Amino acid sequence: MEPIPTSFGVLRPWHTSDADALTRYADNHNIWISMRDGFPNPSTLEKANSFLEAVSRQDPVTFCAIATQQEAIGGIGVTLNKDVHRLTAELGYWLAEPYWGKGMMTEAVTKFTEYAFECFGLVRIYAEPYATNDGSLRVLEKAGFVLEGRMRCSVIKEGTINDQLLYAKIKI
């Protein structure tokens, strides 16, 4: 994949040199609490290197770094579905806490979904944020995703059962 320019940097494939920044920024309870349990907590250099090794083998690239000119500050990607769902994908993303509230994630989601629609021939991209994640809900709405429904009691995180909201964007 070619890097996608943004006003703050670029969306690009992950590099092995991102391990330190990935470890530093991902090791944050405020990020982890809104992610699936597969997101490492605590984040260690060993886990970062394992992730970077796995994504370096992706063909096509579906998980990218959100980066400033200096370093990776988050991640964004899609999980491509199969069979009758092969024209849809699930979107996931995270951003280092020092960069929250600056509009960076809205821009990243907007540009990455445009890329994913084009690159993978998708007609629908969806996200399932926890209903308590107000920041993510705003990002999706600002990026043109539409709320389709509430999935009641659909996840458990830190012993608490939560709802998720289903947002989707359709390629028109």
NUTIFI-447791 format. One line per field, with one value per residue: residue in three letters; x, y, z of N, C-alpha, C, O, CB in turn. Coordinates in steps of 0.05 Angstrom, whole numbers, plus 32768, in hexadecimal, padded with zeros to 4 digits. Glycine has a CB too. Example, Ala and Ser with C-alpha at 12.3 -4.5 7.8 and 13.67 -1.06 7.14 Angstrom:
% residues 2
residu: c(ala, ser)
n_east: c(8108, 8101)
n_north: c(7F8E, 7FD3)
n_up: c(809C, 808E)
ca_east: c(80F6, 8111)
ca_north: c(7FA6, 7FEB)
ca_up: c(809C, 808F)
c_east: c(8108, 8102)
c_north: c(7FBE, 8001)
c_up: c(809C, 809D)
o_east: c(811D, 810C)
o_north: c(7FBE, 8017)
o_up: c(80A9, 80A1)
cb_east: c(80E2, 811A)
cb_north: c(7FA7, 7FF4)
cb_up: c(80B5, 8072)
//
This chain:
% residues 172
residu: c(met, glu, pro, ile, pro, thr, ser, phe, gly, val, leu, arg, pro, trp, his, thr, ser, asp, ala, asp, ala, leu, thr, arg, tyr, ala, asp, asn, his, asn, ile, trp, ile, ser, met, arg, asp, gly, phe, pro, asn, pro, ser, thr, leu, glu, lys, ala, asn, ser, phe, leu, glu, ala, val, ser, arg, gln, asp, pro, val, thr, phe, cys, ala, ile, ala, thr, gln, gln, glu, ala, ile, gly, gly, ile, gly, val, thr, leu, asn, lys, asp, val, his, arg, leu, thr, ala, glu, leu, gly, tyr, trp, leu, ala, glu, pro, tyr, trp, gly, lys, gly, met, met, thr, glu, ala, val, thr, lys, phe, thr, glu, tyr, ala, phe, glu, cys, phe, gly, leu, val, arg, ile, tyr, ala, glu, pro, tyr, ala, thr, asn, asp, gly, ser, leu, arg, val, leu, glu, lys, ala, gly, phe, val, leu, glu, gly, arg, met, arg, cys, ser, val, ile, lys, glu, gly, thr, ile, asn, asp, gln, leu, leu, tyr, ala, lys, ile, lys, ile)
n_east: c(8011, 8009, 801E, 7FED, 7FE0, 7FD5, 7FBB, 7FDA, 8003, 800B, 7FEA, 8001, 8024, 8037, 8078, 80B3, 80D1, 80AC, 80A3, 80B2, 8093, 8060, 805E, 8062, 8035, 8008, 8005, 7FDB, 7FA8, 7F79, 7F73, 7F72, 7F43, 7F1A, 7F22, 7F24, 7F32, 7F5F, 7F83, 7FC0, 7FCD, 7FF1, 8014, 804D, 8092, 809F, 806C, 805D, 8084, 8076, 8042, 8050, 8070, 8049, 8025, 8047, 8048, 8018, 7FEF, 7FC0, 7FD2, 7FAF, 7FAF, 7FC5, 7FF6, 7FE9, 8007, 8032, 8062, 808D, 8083, 805E, 801C, 7FEE, 7FBD, 7F9A, 7F6A, 7F4C, 7F24, 7F1B, 7EE1, 7EC5, 7EA8, 7E63, 7E65, 7E8F, 7E95, 7E97, 7EB5, 7ED2, 7EE2, 7F17, 7F3B, 7F6B, 7F87, 7FBF, 7FBB, 7FCE, 7FC0, 7F89, 7F4A, 7F57, 7F46, 7F61, 7F58, 7F25, 7F32, 7F57, 7F36, 7F11, 7F32, 7F4A, 7F1F, 7F0D, 7F39, 7F36, 7F04, 7F0F, 7F3E, 7F32, 7F03, 7ED3, 7E8E, 7E78, 7E8A, 7E92, 7E8E, 7E93, 7E8F, 7E95, 7E5D, 7E67, 7E92, 7E99, 7EBB, 7ECC, 7E9A, 7E8D, 7EB6, 7EAB, 7E78, 7E85, 7EA5, 7E82, 7E67, 7E2D, 7DFF, 7DE6, 7DD0, 7DC7, 7DEB, 7DD9, 7DF5, 7E24, 7E5B, 7E92, 7EBB, 7EEF, 7ED1, 7E9F, 7E61, 7E51, 7E2E, 7E33, 7E38, 7E21, 7E3F, 7E40, 7E5C, 7E4B, 7E60, 7E52)
n_north: c(7FE8, 802C, 8065, 808D, 80D0, 80FE, 8137, 813A, 8116, 80D6, 809B, 805B, 801E, 7FF3, 7FF6, 7FD4, 7FF5, 8010, 7FFA, 800D, 803D, 8027, 8004, 8029, 804D, 802B, 8012, 801F, 8027, 8045, 8042, 800A, 7FFA, 8004, 7FE2, 7FA1, 7F64, 7F4D, 7F75, 7F88, 7F89, 7F8D, 7FB6, 7FA0, 7FA1, 7F71, 7F5D, 7F86, 7F80, 7F4C, 7F56, 7F7B, 7F5B, 7F36, 7F59, 7F6A, 7F42, 7F45, 7F41, 7F54, 7F94, 7FA2, 7FB8, 7FF3, 8025, 8060, 809B, 80D1, 80FF, 80F0, 80C0, 8082, 8087, 806D, 803C, 801F, 7FF8, 7FC5, 7F8B, 7F5C, 7F3D, 7EFD, 7ECC, 7ED3, 7F04, 7F1F, 7F51, 7F75, 7F95, 7F98, 7FD0, 7FE7, 800E, 8037, 806B, 808F, 80AA, 80E0, 80FA, 80FD, 811B, 8141, 813D, 811A, 80E3, 80E0, 80F4, 80CC, 809D, 80AC, 80B1, 807E, 805C, 806B, 8059, 8022, 8013, 801B, 7FFC, 7FC8, 7FBB, 7FC1, 7FC7, 7FD5, 7FEC, 7FE1, 7FF0, 7FDF, 7FFD, 8002, 8014, 803A, 8057, 8092, 80B5, 8096, 808C, 80C0, 80C9, 80A3, 80B5, 80E9, 80DA, 80C7, 8098, 8070, 8067, 8028, 8005, 7FEA, 7FBB, 7F96, 7F88, 7F6E, 7F68, 7F5A, 7F7B, 7F84, 7F6A, 7F82, 7F84, 7F9D, 7FC7, 7FC9, 7FF5, 7FF6, 800E, 8024, 802F, 803A, 802D, 8059)
n_up: c(8000, 7FF1, 8017, 8037, 8035, 806B, 8090, 80BD, 80B8, 80A2, 808A, 808B, 8079, 80B1, 80D0, 80E4, 8103, 8121, 8151, 8186, 818C, 8186, 81B2, 81DC, 81D5, 81D0, 8201, 8229, 8254, 824B, 8214, 820B, 8226, 8203, 81DB, 81BA, 81DC, 81C5, 81BB, 81D4, 821A, 8252, 8222, 8202, 81EC, 81D5, 81C6, 81A3, 817A, 8168, 8153, 812A, 810A, 80F8, 80DB, 80B3, 808F, 8075, 803C, 8014, 8033, 806C, 809E, 80BA, 80CE, 80F2, 80EA, 80FE, 80E3, 8101, 811E, 812A, 8141, 814A, 8133, 80FB, 80D9, 80AF, 80B4, 8086, 806E, 805F, 802F, 8027, 803C, 8025, 800D, 8034, 806F, 80B0, 80D6, 80FE, 8130, 8153, 817B, 8194, 81D5, 81E0, 81B1, 81AC, 819E, 8177, 8144, 8124, 8121, 8109, 80D6, 80C6, 80C6, 809F, 8070, 806F, 8069, 8036, 8018, 8023, 800E, 7FD7, 7FCD, 7FDD, 7FC6, 7FE1, 7FF9, 8028, 8067, 80AA, 80F1, 8136, 816A, 81B2, 81D7, 81FE, 81ED, 81DF, 81C1, 8195, 817D, 816C, 8147, 811F, 810E, 80FB, 80D1, 80AC, 80B5, 80C4, 80F8, 8104, 8128, 816B, 8190, 81C2, 8201, 81ED, 81F2, 8220, 824C, 8277, 829E, 829A, 827A, 823C, 820B, 81C3, 818C, 8149, 8112, 80CE, 808D, 804B, 8009, 7FD8)
ca_east: c(8000, 8016, 8016, 7FD7, 7FE7, 7FC1, 7FC3, 7FEC, 8017, 8006, 7FE1, 8015, 8029, 8048, 8094, 80C0, 80DB, 8096, 809F, 80B4, 807C, 8049, 805E, 805E, 801A, 7FF3, 8005, 7FCB, 7F8F, 7F64, 7F70, 7F6C, 7F28, 7F07, 7F2A, 7F20, 7F47, 7F77, 7F95, 7FD0, 7FCD, 8001, 8022, 806A, 80A2, 809C, 8052, 805E, 8093, 8066, 802E, 805D, 8078, 8031, 801A, 805A, 8042, 7FFE, 7FED, 7FC5, 7FD4, 7F95, 7FB3, 7FD9, 7FFD, 7FE2, 8021, 803B, 807B, 80A1, 807F, 8043, 800D, 7FD5, 7FB9, 7F80, 7F6A, 7F33, 7F24, 7F0B, 7ED0, 7EC5, 7E90, 7E4E, 7E6C, 7EA9, 7E97, 7E96, 7ECC, 7ED0, 7EF7, 7F21, 7F4F, 7F72, 7F99, 7FCD, 7FAB, 7FD5, 7FB5, 7F6C, 7F3B, 7F63, 7F3B, 7F73, 7F4C, 7F10, 7F40, 7F62, 7F20, 7F06, 7F45, 7F4F, 7F07, 7F0E, 7F4D, 7F2C, 7EEF, 7F1B, 7F53, 7F28, 7EE9, 7EBD, 7E76, 7E6F, 7E9E, 7E84, 7E9D, 7E83, 7E9A, 7E86, 7E4A, 7E72, 7EA9, 7E8F, 7ECE, 7ECB, 7E80, 7E8F, 7EC8, 7E9C, 7E63, 7E92, 7EB1, 7E6D, 7E5B, 7E11, 7DF7, 7DD2, 7DC3, 7DD4, 7DED, 7DD7, 7E04, 7E32, 7E78, 7E9A, 7ED6, 7EF6, 7EBB, 7E87, 7E54, 7E4B, 7E22, 7E42, 7E28, 7E2A, 7E40, 7E4A, 7E5E, 7E46, 7E6C, 7E3C)
ca_north: c(8000, 8046, 8076, 80A0, 80E8, 810B, 8151, 8137, 8102, 80C2, 807F, 804B, 8003, 7FF3, 7FF0, 7FC8, 800B, 801B, 7FEA, 801D, 804E, 8016, 7FFB, 8041, 8058, 8016, 8009, 8034, 801C, 8054, 8037, 7FEE, 7FF6, 8006, 7FCF, 7F85, 7F59, 7F46, 7F8C, 7F80, 7F98, 7FA4, 7FB5, 7F9C, 7FA1, 7F56, 7F5C, 7F98, 7F73, 7F36, 7F63, 7F87, 7F44, 7F2C, 7F6B, 7F6D, 7F2C, 7F49, 7F47, 7F71, 7FA2, 7FAA, 7FC6, 8008, 8037, 807C, 80A6, 80EC, 80FE, 80E5, 80A5, 8076, 8090, 805D, 8028, 801E, 7FE2, 7FB7, 7F6E, 7F55, 7F27, 7EE7, 7EBF, 7EE6, 7F1F, 7F26, 7F6D, 7F86, 7F92, 7FA5, 7FE4, 7FEB, 8023, 8042, 8082, 8096, 80BD, 80FC, 8105, 80FC, 8135, 8153, 8137, 8109, 80C9, 80E4, 80F5, 80B1, 808B, 80B4, 80AA, 8062, 804E, 8070, 8047, 8006, 800F, 8019, 7FE7, 7FAD, 7FB8, 7FBE, 7FD7, 7FDC, 7FEA, 7FE5, 7FF1, 7FD8, 8008, 7FFF, 802B, 804D, 8064, 80AA, 80BF, 8086, 8091, 80DA, 80C5, 8095, 80C7, 80FE, 80CD, 80BF, 807E, 8073, 8054, 8014, 7FF8, 7FE4, 7F9F, 7F97, 7F74, 7F5E, 7F65, 7F5D, 7F87, 7F87, 7F60, 7F92, 7F7F, 7FB6, 7FC7, 7FD4, 8002, 7FEE, 8024, 801B, 8041, 802B, 803A, 8061)
ca_up: c(8000, 7FF1, 802D, 8033, 8044, 807C, 8098, 80D3, 80B2, 808E, 8090, 807D, 8085, 80C9, 80CD, 80FC, 8113, 8130, 816A, 819E, 818E, 818A, 81CE, 81EE, 81D3, 81D4, 821D, 8235, 825C, 823F, 81F9, 820D, 8230, 81ED, 81C6, 81BF, 81EE, 81B6, 81BD, 81EB, 8233, 824A, 8208, 8206, 81D4, 81C9, 81B9, 818C, 8165, 815E, 8142, 8113, 80F9, 80EB, 80C7, 809D, 807C, 8069, 8020, 8014, 804C, 8077, 80B7, 80B5, 80E4, 80F1, 80F2, 80F9, 80D5, 8113, 812A, 812A, 8158, 814C, 811F, 80EF, 80C6, 80AA, 80B2, 806F, 8073, 804A, 8027, 801E, 8048, 801A, 8004, 804D, 8080, 80CA, 80DB, 811A, 8132, 816D, 8179, 81AD, 81E5, 81DD, 8198, 81AC, 819E, 8164, 8129, 8114, 811C, 80F5, 80BC, 80C0, 80C0, 8085, 805B, 806E, 805D, 8019, 800E, 8026, 7FF9, 7FBD, 7FCB, 7FE2, 7FB8, 7FF5, 7FF7, 8043, 807C, 80C3, 810A, 814D, 8183, 81CB, 81DA, 8211, 81E2, 81D2, 81AE, 817D, 8171, 815E, 8130, 810A, 8103, 80EB, 80B9, 809A, 80BC, 80CD, 810D, 80FA, 813E, 8185, 8197, 81DF, 8211, 81D9, 81F9, 823C, 824F, 8294, 82AF, 8296, 8261, 822E, 81F1, 81AD, 8177, 812E, 80FE, 80B4, 8076, 8032, 7FF2, 7FC6)
c_east: c(8011, 800D, 8000, 7FDC, 7FCF, 7FCB, 7FD8, 8003, 800F, 7FFA, 7FF3, 8017, 803B, 8064, 809F, 80CA, 80C5, 8093, 809F, 809B, 8063, 8047, 8056, 8041, 8004, 7FF1, 7FF6, 7FAF, 7F77, 7F5F, 7F65, 7F4E, 7F13, 7F0E, 7F22, 7F37, 7F60, 7F8B, 7FA5, 7FCF, 7FDA, 800E, 8040, 8078, 80A0, 8081, 8051, 806D, 8084, 8050, 803A, 8067, 8060, 8026, 802E, 8055, 8027, 8000, 7FD0, 7FC7, 7FB8, 7F97, 7FCA, 7FDF, 7FF2, 7FFB, 8024, 8055, 8091, 809D, 8062, 8035, 7FF2, 7FD4, 7F9D, 7F81, 7F4E, 7F38, 7F10, 7EFB, 7ED0, 7EA9, 7E7B, 7E53, 7E86, 7EAB, 7E94, 7EAF, 7EC6, 7EE8, 7EFE, 7F37, 7F54, 7F86, 7FA5, 7FBE, 7FB4, 7FC9, 7F97, 7F61, 7F46, 7F59, 7F4B, 7F66, 7F35, 7F1D, 7F4B, 7F4C, 7F15, 7F19, 7F49, 7F37, 7F06, 7F21, 7F42, 7F16, 7EFB, 7F2D, 7F47, 7F0D, 7ED2, 7EA5, 7E6D, 7E86, 7E8F, 7E97, 7E89, 7E8F, 7E89, 7E75, 7E54, 7E89, 7EA0, 7EA1, 7ECD, 7EB0, 7E81, 7EA0, 7EB9, 7E87, 7E6F, 7E9E, 7E9C, 7E61, 7E3F, 7E0C, 7DE1, 7DC4, 7DD4, 7DD4, 7DEF, 7DE7, 7E16, 7E50, 7E7C, 7EB6, 7EDA, 7EDE, 7EA0, 7E7B, 7E4A, 7E3C, 7E37, 7E2E, 7E33, 7E28, 7E4A, 7E4B, 7E5C, 7E53, 7E55, 7E46)
c_north: c(8019, 8056, 8089, 80B9, 80F3, 8127, 8150, 8124, 80EF, 80A9, 806E, 802F, 8006, 7FEB, 7FE4, 7FDE, 8018, 800D, 7FFA, 802E, 803E, 800D, 8012, 804A, 8044, 800D, 801E, 8028, 802A, 804C, 801A, 7FE9, 7FF7, 7FF3, 7FB3, 7F7A, 7F50, 7F5C, 7F88, 7F94, 7F87, 7FA0, 7FB3, 7F9D, 7F87, 7F54, 7F6F, 7F8C, 7F5C, 7F41, 7F6D, 7F71, 7F39, 7F3E, 7F6F, 7F57, 7F30, 7F4F, 7F40, 7F7C, 7FAB, 7FB8, 7FDA, 8018, 8053, 808A, 80C4, 80E9, 80F0, 80C8, 809C, 807E, 8081, 8049, 8029, 8006, 7FD7, 7F99, 7F67, 7F3C, 7F14, 7EDE, 7ED4, 7F02, 7F2A, 7F43, 7F80, 7F81, 7FA1, 7FB7, 7FE5, 8000, 802A, 8059, 8088, 80AC, 80DA, 810A, 8105, 8119, 8149, 814F, 8124, 80EE, 80CB, 80E5, 80DA, 809E, 8092, 80AB, 808C, 8053, 8053, 805C, 802A, 8000, 800A, 8000, 7FCB, 7FA8, 7FB4, 7FCF, 7FE1, 7FD8, 7FF1, 7FE5, 7FEB, 7FE2, 8002, 8018, 8040, 805D, 807D, 80B5, 80B0, 8089, 80AB, 80D7, 80B9, 80A7, 80DD, 80F3, 80C2, 80A4, 8083, 805E, 8042, 8006, 7FF4, 7FC6, 7F9E, 7F80, 7F62, 7F5A, 7F66, 7F67, 7F8E, 7F80, 7F6E, 7F8B, 7F99, 7FB2, 7FD0, 7FE2, 7FFA, 8006, 8019, 8032, 8031, 803B, 8040, 8064)
c_up: c(8000, 800A, 8025, 8043, 8054, 8083, 80AE, 80CE, 809B, 809A, 807F, 8088, 809F, 80C1, 80E6, 810E, 8124, 814B, 8183, 81A2, 8193, 81A7, 81E1, 81ED, 81D8, 81F1, 822D, 823B, 824F, 8222, 81FB, 8215, 821A, 81D6, 81CD, 81CF, 81E0, 81B6, 81D6, 8202, 8248, 822E, 820E, 81EC, 81C5, 81BA, 81A1, 8174, 8158, 814B, 8128, 80FF, 80EA, 80D5, 80AF, 8088, 806E, 804B, 8017, 8031, 8055, 8092, 80B4, 80CF, 80DD, 80FB, 80ED, 80E8, 80E6, 811A, 8126, 8143, 815B, 8135, 8114, 80DB, 80C3, 80AB, 809B, 8075, 805B, 8043, 801E, 8029, 803B, 8010, 801C, 805D, 809A, 80CE, 80F9, 811A, 814E, 8168, 8194, 81BB, 81E2, 81C4, 8196, 81AA, 818A, 8148, 8119, 810E, 8108, 80D9, 80B4, 80B8, 80A4, 806E, 8058, 8062, 803F, 800C, 800E, 8012, 7FDE, 7FBA, 7FCD, 7FD5, 7FCA, 7FEF, 8012, 8056, 8096, 80DB, 8120, 8167, 819B, 81CE, 81ED, 8206, 81D1, 81BD, 8194, 816E, 8161, 8145, 8119, 80FD, 80F2, 80D1, 80A6, 809F, 80C8, 80E2, 8103, 8111, 8157, 8189, 81B5, 81EB, 81FF, 81DF, 8217, 823C, 826C, 82A6, 82AC, 827B, 8255, 8214, 81DC, 819B, 815C, 811C, 80E4, 80A0, 805D, 801B, 7FDF, 7FAA)
o_east: c(8026, 7FF5, 7FFF, 7FDD, 7FB8, 7FE2, 7FE7, 8016, 800C, 7FFE, 7FF5, 800E, 804A, 8069, 8094, 80CC, 80CB, 8081, 808E, 8090, 8051, 8032, 8046, 8035, 7FEF, 7FDC, 8002, 7FA1, 7F63, 7F49, 7F52, 7F42, 7EFD, 7F01, 7F1A, 7F4C, 7F75, 7FA3, 7F9A, 7FCF, 7FCD, 8012, 804B, 806C, 809F, 8081, 8045, 8064, 8086, 804C, 802F, 8065, 8061, 8020, 8025, 805E, 801F, 8010, 7FC9, 7FBF, 7FAB, 7F84, 7FE0, 7FD0, 7FF1, 8003, 8018, 805C, 80A4, 80B0, 8050, 8041, 7FE2, 7FE7, 7F8A, 7F95, 7F3B, 7F4D, 7EF8, 7F05, 7EDB, 7E95, 7E82, 7E46, 7E91, 7EC2, 7E90, 7EBD, 7EB6, 7EFF, 7EEC, 7F45, 7F44, 7F94, 7F98, 7FB6, 7FA2, 7FC9, 7F8B, 7F6D, 7F3F, 7F62, 7F44, 7F69, 7F32, 7F12, 7F48, 7F50, 7F0F, 7F0F, 7F4B, 7F3A, 7EFE, 7F1B, 7F45, 7F15, 7EF4, 7F2B, 7F50, 7F01, 7EBF, 7EA7, 7E5C, 7E93, 7E80, 7EAD, 7E71, 7E97, 7E71, 7E7D, 7E4B, 7E93, 7EA0, 7E98, 7ECD, 7EAF, 7E77, 7E9A, 7EBA, 7E84, 7E64, 7EA0, 7EA3, 7E51, 7E3B, 7E13, 7DCC, 7DAE, 7DEB, 7DBF, 7E04, 7DE6, 7E16, 7E5D, 7E6B, 7EC8, 7ECA, 7ED9, 7E8D, 7E89, 7E3D, 7E3C, 7E4B, 7E16, 7E4B, 7E12, 7E5A, 7E3C, 7E69, 7E51, 7E47, 7E37)
o_north: c(801A, 8055, 8093, 80B8, 80F0, 812D, 8163, 8123, 80F8, 80A3, 8071, 802A, 8019, 7FDC, 7FE9, 7FDA, 802A, 8015, 7FF7, 802F, 8046, 800D, 800F, 804E, 804B, 8002, 802D, 8020, 801E, 804F, 8013, 7FD6, 7FEC, 7FF3, 7FAD, 7F86, 7F4D, 7F58, 7F87, 7FAC, 7F73, 7F89, 7FC3, 7F9A, 7F86, 7F49, 7F68, 7F8D, 7F57, 7F36, 7F68, 7F75, 7F33, 7F35, 7F77, 7F5B, 7F1F, 7F5F, 7F29, 7F6F, 7FBB, 7FC4, 7FD2, 8018, 805B, 8086, 80CE, 80D3, 80E6, 80B9, 80AC, 807D, 8087, 8046, 8031, 8001, 7FDE, 7F8F, 7F6C, 7F28, 7F1A, 7EE7, 7EE6, 7F15, 7F3D, 7F4C, 7F98, 7F6D, 7FB4, 7FAF, 7FE3, 8003, 8025, 805A, 8085, 80C0, 80EB, 8122, 810C, 812C, 8161, 815C, 811E, 80E4, 80B9, 80D8, 80D2, 808F, 8080, 809F, 8082, 8040, 8041, 8050, 801C, 7FEB, 7FF8, 7FF2, 7FB9, 7F92, 7FA5, 7FE3, 7FF3, 7FC3, 8005, 7FDB, 7FF1, 7FD3, 7FFE, 802E, 8057, 806F, 807C, 80BE, 80BC, 808A, 80AC, 80E3, 80C2, 80A7, 80E3, 8102, 80B5, 809A, 8098, 8047, 804B, 7FFB, 7FFB, 7FB9, 7FA3, 7F69, 7F4A, 7F49, 7F71, 7F5C, 7F9B, 7F8D, 7F68, 7F8B, 7FA9, 7F9C, 7FDD, 7FDB, 7FF7, 8011, 8006, 8046, 801C, 8054, 802E, 806B)
o_up: c(800D, 8011, 800F, 805B, 804C, 807D, 80B3, 80DE, 8085, 80B1, 8067, 809F, 80A1, 80AE, 80FC, 8126, 8134, 815B, 8195, 81B7, 81A3, 81B3, 81F3, 8202, 81E3, 81F8, 823D, 8229, 8248, 8218, 81EE, 820C, 821D, 81C1, 81E3, 81D0, 81ED, 81B0, 81EC, 81FF, 8251, 8225, 821E, 81D6, 81AD, 81A3, 818C, 815E, 8140, 8135, 8113, 80E7, 80D2, 80C0, 809A, 8071, 805D, 8042, 8014, 8044, 8047, 809B, 80AB, 80E2, 80C6, 8112, 80D9, 80E0, 80DB, 811D, 8120, 8159, 816C, 8126, 8122, 80CF, 80D1, 80A3, 809D, 807F, 8046, 804F, 800F, 8020, 8046, 800B, 8019, 805B, 809B, 80CA, 810A, 8106, 8160, 8153, 81A9, 81AF, 81E2, 81C1, 8182, 81B4, 818C, 8135, 8102, 80F7, 80F7, 80C6, 809D, 80A5, 8094, 805B, 8042, 8053, 8030, 7FF7, 7FFA, 8006, 7FD0, 7FA6, 7FBF, 7FD8, 7FC4, 7FE1, 8014, 8056, 8097, 80D9, 811E, 8177, 8198, 81C7, 81EB, 8213, 81B9, 81A8, 817E, 8156, 814A, 8130, 8103, 80E5, 80DC, 80BE, 8093, 808E, 80D4, 80DF, 80FA, 810D, 8157, 8186, 81C1, 81E2, 8203, 81D2, 8226, 822F, 8278, 82BA, 82B9, 8266, 8263, 8209, 81E4, 819A, 8159, 8117, 80E4, 80A3, 805A, 801A, 7FD6, 7F98)
cb_east: c(7FED, 8010, 802E, 7FBB, 7FF0, 7FBA, 7FAB, 7FDD, 801E, 8020, 7FC2, 8030, 8037, 803C, 80A4, 80D6, 80E7, 807C, 80B5, 80CD, 8079, 804A, 807A, 8070, 8016, 7FF9, 8022, 7FC8, 7F8C, 7F6A, 7F8B, 7F7E, 7F22, 7F06, 7F49, 7F1C, 7F3B, 7F70, 7F85, 7FED, 7FB1, 8017, 801C, 8070, 80BF, 809F, 803B, 806B, 80AE, 8059, 8020, 8075, 8085, 801B, 8014, 8077, 8042, 7FEF, 8001, 7FB0, 7FE7, 7F84, 7FB9, 7FCF, 801C, 7FC7, 8037, 8040, 8085, 80A2, 8086, 8045, 8007, 7FBD, 7FC0, 7F78, 7F7C, 7F27, 7F1B, 7F1D, 7EB3, 7ED6, 7E85, 7E33, 7E6F, 7EAF, 7E80, 7E7D, 7EE5, 7ECE, 7EED, 7F2B, 7F46, 7F7E, 7F8A, 7FEA, 7FAC, 7FF3, 7FC0, 7F62, 7F3B, 7F81, 7F38, 7F8D, 7F41, 7F00, 7F56, 7F71, 7F0A, 7F02, 7F60, 7F55, 7EED, 7F16, 7F67, 7F22, 7EDC, 7F2B, 7F67, 7F25, 7EEB, 7EC8, 7E5F, 7E56, 7EB7, 7E6E, 7EAB, 7E80, 7E9E, 7E99, 7E2F, 7E7B, 7EB9, 7E89, 7EEA, 7ECE, 7E6A, 7E9A, 7EE0, 7E8F, 7E53, 7EA8, 7EC4, 7E77, 7E6D, 7DFD, 7DEE, 7DDF, 7DBA, 7DC5, 7E06, 7DBA, 7DF1, 7E30, 7E89, 7E97, 7ED9, 7EFE, 7EC3, 7E8C, 7E3C, 7E64, 7E09, 7E52, 7E28, 7E18, 7E54, 7E37, 7E79, 7E27, 7E82, 7E2F)
cb_north: c(8000, 8056, 8085, 8093, 80FE, 80FA, 8162, 812E, 80F2, 80BB, 807A, 8059, 7FF1, 7FDF, 800A, 7FB5, 8020, 8018, 7FD4, 802E, 805F, 7FFD, 7FF0, 8058, 8064, 7FFE, 8005, 804D, 801D, 8072, 8038, 7FE1, 800B, 8022, 7FD1, 7F75, 7F41, 7F3E, 7FA7, 7F7D, 7FA2, 7FAA, 7FCE, 7F81, 7FA8, 7F40, 7F64, 7FB3, 7F69, 7F26, 7F7A, 7F98, 7F2E, 7F27, 7F86, 7F6B, 7F11, 7F60, 7F35, 7F7F, 7FBA, 7F91, 7FB3, 801B, 8039, 8084, 8097, 80FC, 811A, 80F6, 80A5, 8057, 80AE, 8070, 800C, 8038, 7FCD, 7FC0, 7F60, 7F51, 7F31, 7ECF, 7EAE, 7EDC, 7F1C, 7F14, 7F73, 7F7F, 7F9E, 7F90, 8000, 7FD1, 803B, 802C, 809B, 809E, 80B5, 80FF, 80F5, 80EE, 8141, 8150, 8151, 8104, 80BC, 80FD, 810A, 80A6, 808C, 80D3, 80B8, 8057, 8058, 808D, 8048, 8001, 8027, 8032, 7FEB, 7FA8, 7FA0, 7FC5, 7FC8, 7FCB, 7FFE, 7FCF, 800C, 7FB9, 8026, 7FFB, 8021, 803E, 8050, 80BF, 80BF, 8068, 8091, 80EF, 80B4, 807C, 80D3, 810C, 80B7, 80C0, 806E, 8071, 8063, 8000, 7FDD, 7FF3, 7F92, 7F95, 7F63, 7F6A, 7F7B, 7F41, 7FA1, 7FA4, 7F61, 7FB0, 7F6B, 7FC6, 7FDA, 7FBE, 8021, 7FD6, 803B, 8004, 8052, 8027, 8029, 807B)
cb_up: c(8018, 7FD7, 8038, 803B, 8031, 8096, 80A1, 80EB, 80CB, 807F, 808A, 807E, 8071, 80DD, 80C5, 80F4, 8101, 8121, 816C, 819E, 8174, 8177, 81D5, 81E6, 81B8, 81C2, 8228, 8223, 827A, 8240, 81E9, 8221, 8245, 81E3, 81C2, 81A5, 81FD, 819A, 81BC, 81E3, 823B, 825F, 81F6, 8215, 81DA, 81DE, 81CC, 8194, 816F, 8175, 8152, 811B, 810A, 8100, 80D3, 80A8, 808A, 8077, 800F, 8004, 804B, 807A, 80CF, 80A0, 80E7, 8102, 80E3, 8114, 80CD, 812B, 8147, 8127, 8156, 814B, 8129, 80E0, 80D0, 808F, 80CD, 8056, 8077, 8054, 803E, 8027, 8066, 8003, 7FF0, 805D, 8073, 80E1, 80D2, 8126, 8122, 8180, 816E, 81A8, 8201, 81DC, 8180, 81C6, 81B8, 8165, 811B, 8124, 8136, 80FA, 80BC, 80D9, 80D5, 8084, 805F, 8089, 806B, 8013, 801F, 8042, 7FF8, 7FB7, 7FE1, 8000, 7FA5, 8011, 7FE9, 804B, 8078, 80C7, 810E, 814E, 8180, 81E4, 81E4, 822A, 81D0, 81E7, 81B9, 8184, 8186, 8171, 8138, 8115, 811A, 80FC, 80C2, 807F, 80CF, 80B5, 8126, 80E8, 8135, 819C, 8189, 81E7, 8221, 81BE, 81EB, 824B, 823D, 8299, 82CB, 8298, 8265, 8229, 81F0, 819E, 817A, 8124, 8108, 80A9, 8077, 802D, 7FE5, 7FD0)
//
